[in-house]
Amino acid sequence: MNESLEERVAQRTRELETLNEVSREISSRLELQQVLNSVTEKARALLGGEVASLCLVDESRHWLKLQAMSGPPEAVEGQVVAASGGLVGEVLTSTQAMRCGVGDCENGCRMLAQGYRLSHLAAPLRMGERVIGALCVGSAAQGQFTEEAGGMLTKLANVAAIALENARLYAQAERLVNAGRKREEKPGRSNRTTRKVGKATMDNTSQGALRCRHAEPANPSQGKKPDDRLAQNGKGLKVYQAHR
């Protein structure tokens, strides 16, 4: 009996260490689809299931939509199920994973194919009081999952919900930063255009001033110095004499 107890404690310790390691890896990811894929892969491997699926509640809160899965493609059928009523509603309103199988909440994870629902776990993805989706792990063997496995999936689902929320906020922040950069680029182009127009106007003004400076006066006698007119006396021009 002591050996059995020690084995259970050792097994429990290994599971918790693995759960902590998986939680750190999931939490380190910031891209939403990477988080989704990592959660399903780790859930299936951690609990020894044959398939894992993750669904998120849509904005209307009426539907659960499949976002990621790990396992054979034929293990999942369908992409959307109603989020209210029946066993799906029970999963979403619960606070921990539900253990399901033949004759016991068999349709808890209705997106799993019938052959992979002989034994499965279904846990809500909760952010405080808000439920954002559900995480399921299924097996084709009956009685595959223990009560301890259900507790581990509950913990993993809680970590996944936080990681998904962080990824969503990160994506939102990136969109805001990109939008701000685009707004900053527009005035820059406008200022460059204004500087070009201003420079062209100044050049035109300067050229106009130069043309005016070099233009000949309308009256030939205007703009002539006395010495110039004295030099032309022999051509019949009036002589100017300087007054002493």
C-alpha positions as CSV (number, residue, x, y, z in Angstrom):
1,M,0.0,0.0,0.0
2,N,2.9,2.4,0.8
3,E,4.5,1.6,-2.5
4,S,1.2,2.3,-4.3
5,L,0.9,5.6,-2.4
6,E,4.4,6.5,-3.3
7,E,3.9,5.7,-6.9
8,R,0.8,7.9,-7.0
9,V,2.7,10.8,-5.4
10,A,5.5,10.4,-7.8
11,Q,3.1,10.3,-10.8
12,R,1.3,13.3,-9.5
13,T,4.6,15.2,-9.1
14,R,5.6,14.4,-12.7
15,E,2.3,15.5,-14.0
16,L,2.5,18.8,-12.1
17,E,6.0,19.4,-13.4
18,T,4.9,18.7,-16.9
19,L,1.9,21.0,-16.5
20,N,4.1,23.8,-15.3
21,E,6.5,23.3,-18.2
22,V,3.6,23.3,-20.7
23,S,2.0,26.3,-19.1
24,R,5.3,28.3,-19.4
25,E,5.6,27.4,-23.0
26,I,2.1,28.3,-23.9
27,S,2.3,31.6,-22.0
28,S,5.5,32.6,-23.8
29,R,3.8,32.7,-27.2
30,L,2.1,36.0,-28.4
31,E,0.8,35.1,-31.8
32,L,-2.8,33.9,-31.5
33,Q,-2.7,31.0,-33.8
34,Q,0.5,29.7,-32.3
35,V,-1.2,29.8,-28.9
36,L,-4.2,27.9,-30.2
37,N,-2.0,25.2,-31.9
38,S,0.3,24.8,-28.8
39,V,-2.7,24.4,-26.4
40,T,-4.2,21.5,-28.4
41,E,-0.9,19.8,-29.0
42,K,0.1,20.0,-25.3
43,A,-3.3,19.0,-24.0
44,R,-3.4,15.8,-26.2
45,A,0.2,14.9,-25.2
46,L,-0.2,15.7,-21.5
47,L,-3.3,13.7,-21.0
48,G,-2.6,10.8,-23.4
49,G,-5.5,11.5,-25.7
50,E,-5.8,10.7,-29.4
51,V,-7.3,14.1,-30.3
52,A,-7.7,17.5,-28.8
53,S,-9.8,20.4,-30.0
54,L,-10.2,24.1,-29.0
55,C,-13.3,26.1,-29.8
56,L,-14.0,29.8,-29.1
57,V,-17.3,31.6,-28.6
58,D,-18.1,34.0,-31.4
59,E,-18.9,37.7,-30.8
60,S,-22.7,37.0,-30.8
61,R,-22.1,34.5,-27.9
62,H,-24.4,32.1,-29.8
63,W,-21.9,29.8,-31.5
64,L,-18.8,27.8,-30.7
65,K,-16.3,27.7,-33.6
66,L,-13.4,25.3,-34.0
67,Q,-10.1,27.2,-34.0
68,A,-7.5,24.4,-33.6
69,M,-7.1,20.7,-33.3
70,S,-4.4,18.1,-32.8
71,G,-4.8,14.5,-33.9
72,P,-6.0,12.7,-37.1
73,P,-8.3,14.9,-39.3
74,E,-11.1,12.4,-39.2
75,A,-11.3,12.7,-35.4
76,V,-13.1,16.0,-35.7
77,E,-16.3,16.5,-37.6
78,G,-18.0,19.9,-38.0
79,Q,-16.8,23.4,-37.4
80,V,-19.6,25.1,-35.5
81,V,-22.0,24.1,-32.7
82,A,-24.6,26.1,-30.7
83,A,-23.1,27.5,-27.6
84,S,-26.2,27.3,-25.5
85,G,-28.4,24.5,-24.3
86,G,-27.7,20.8,-23.8
87,L,-24.3,19.4,-22.7
88,V,-22.4,22.1,-24.5
89,G,-24.1,24.7,-22.3
90,E,-23.3,22.6,-19.3
91,V,-19.6,22.6,-20.2
92,L,-19.5,26.3,-20.7
93,T,-21.2,27.1,-17.4
94,S,-19.2,24.7,-15.4
95,T,-16.0,25.7,-13.4
96,Q,-14.0,22.5,-14.1
97,A,-13.6,19.8,-16.7
98,M,-16.4,17.3,-17.2
99,R,-15.5,13.6,-17.7
100,C,-17.7,12.1,-20.4
101,G,-18.1,8.7,-22.0
102,V,-20.6,6.1,-23.1
103,G,-23.9,6.8,-21.3
104,D,-22.4,9.8,-19.4
105,C,-22.5,13.2,-21.1
106,E,-21.5,11.4,-24.3
107,N,-22.1,14.5,-26.4
108,G,-20.1,16.9,-24.3
109,C,-17.7,17.6,-27.1
110,R,-19.9,17.3,-30.1
111,M,-17.2,18.4,-32.6
112,L,-15.3,15.2,-31.9
113,A,-16.2,12.3,-34.1
114,Q,-18.4,9.6,-32.5
115,G,-15.5,7.1,-32.4
116,Y,-13.4,9.5,-30.3
117,R,-16.1,10.3,-27.8
118,L,-16.0,7.0,-26.1
119,S,-14.0,8.7,-23.4
120,H,-13.3,12.4,-23.3
121,L,-12.8,15.5,-21.2
122,A,-14.4,18.9,-21.8
123,A,-13.2,22.0,-19.9
124,P,-14.4,25.6,-20.2
125,L,-11.9,28.4,-21.1
126,R,-12.6,31.0,-18.4
127,M,-11.3,34.5,-17.8
128,G,-12.8,35.2,-14.4
129,E,-16.5,35.1,-14.9
130,R,-16.3,35.3,-18.7
131,V,-16.2,32.1,-20.7
132,I,-14.4,32.4,-24.1
133,G,-14.5,28.8,-25.3
134,A,-13.9,25.1,-24.5
135,L,-11.0,22.7,-24.7
136,C,-11.7,19.0,-25.3
137,V,-9.5,15.9,-25.3
138,G,-10.9,12.6,-26.6
139,S,-10.0,8.9,-26.9
140,A,-11.3,5.9,-28.7
141,A,-10.8,3.8,-25.6
142,Q,-13.4,3.7,-22.8
143,G,-12.4,4.9,-19.3
144,Q,-9.3,6.5,-20.6
145,F,-9.3,9.6,-18.3
146,T,-9.2,9.7,-14.5
147,E,-10.5,12.4,-12.2
148,E,-6.9,13.7,-11.8
149,A,-6.7,14.1,-15.6
150,G,-9.8,16.2,-15.4
151,G,-8.2,18.4,-12.8
152,M,-5.1,18.8,-15.0
153,L,-7.2,19.8,-18.0
154,T,-9.0,22.4,-15.9
155,K,-5.7,23.9,-14.9
156,L,-4.4,23.8,-18.5
157,A,-7.6,25.4,-19.8
158,N,-7.2,28.3,-17.3
159,V,-3.6,28.9,-18.5
160,A,-4.8,28.7,-22.1
161,A,-7.5,31.3,-21.5
162,I,-5.0,33.8,-20.1
163,A,-2.5,33.1,-22.9
164,L,-5.2,33.6,-25.5
165,E,-6.3,36.9,-23.9
166,N,-2.7,38.1,-23.9
167,A,-2.3,37.2,-27.5
168,R,-5.5,39.0,-28.4
169,L,-4.3,42.2,-26.5
170,Y,-0.9,42.0,-28.2
171,A,-2.5,41.8,-31.6
172,Q,-4.8,44.7,-30.8
173,A,-1.8,46.8,-29.6
174,E,0.1,46.0,-32.8
175,R,-2.9,47.2,-34.9
176,L,-3.0,50.5,-33.0
177,V,0.8,51.0,-33.4
178,N,0.6,50.4,-37.1
179,A,-2.4,52.7,-37.5
180,G,-0.5,55.4,-35.6
181,R,2.5,55.0,-37.9
182,K,0.4,55.4,-41.0
183,R,-1.2,58.6,-39.6
184,E,2.3,60.0,-38.9
185,E,3.5,59.3,-42.4
186,K,0.8,61.3,-44.1
187,P,1.7,64.7,-42.6
188,G,5.3,64.0,-43.6
189,R,4.4,63.6,-47.2
190,S,2.3,66.8,-47.0
191,N,5.1,68.8,-45.5
192,R,7.5,67.7,-48.2
193,T,5.0,68.7,-50.9
194,T,4.5,72.1,-49.2
195,R,8.3,72.7,-49.1
196,K,8.6,71.9,-52.8
197,V,5.8,74.3,-53.7
198,G,7.3,77.0,-51.5
199,K,10.7,76.5,-53.1
200,A,9.3,76.8,-56.6
201,T,7.4,80.0,-55.7
202,M,10.6,81.5,-54.3
203,D,12.5,80.6,-57.4
204,N,9.9,82.1,-59.7
205,T,9.8,85.3,-57.6
206,S,13.6,85.6,-57.7
207,Q,13.6,85.1,-61.5
208,G,11.0,87.7,-61.9
209,A,13.0,90.2,-59.8
210,L,16.0,89.5,-62.0
211,R,14.1,90.1,-65.2
212,C,12.8,93.4,-63.8
213,R,16.3,94.5,-62.8
214,H,17.7,93.9,-66.3
215,A,14.8,95.4,-68.3
216,E,15.5,98.5,-70.4
217,P,13.7,101.7,-69.3
218,A,10.8,102.9,-71.5
219,N,12.4,106.4,-71.9
220,P,15.9,106.0,-73.5
221,S,17.1,109.0,-71.5
222,Q,16.2,107.4,-68.3
223,G,18.8,105.5,-66.5
224,K,21.6,107.3,-68.3
225,K,24.3,108.9,-66.3
226,P,25.4,112.5,-67.1
227,D,28.8,111.2,-68.3
228,D,27.0,109.0,-70.8
229,R,25.1,111.9,-72.2
230,L,28.2,114.0,-72.4
231,A,29.9,111.4,-74.3
232,Q,27.1,111.5,-76.9
233,N,27.3,115.3,-77.4
234,G,28.6,114.9,-80.8
235,K,25.4,113.2,-81.8
236,G,23.2,116.2,-81.1
237,L,22.4,115.5,-77.5
238,K,22.1,118.4,-75.1
239,V,25.3,119.0,-73.1
240,Y,25.1,119.1,-69.3
241,Q,27.7,121.2,-67.6
242,A,28.5,120.7,-64.0
243,H,27.9,123.8,-61.8
244,R,30.9,124.9,-59.9
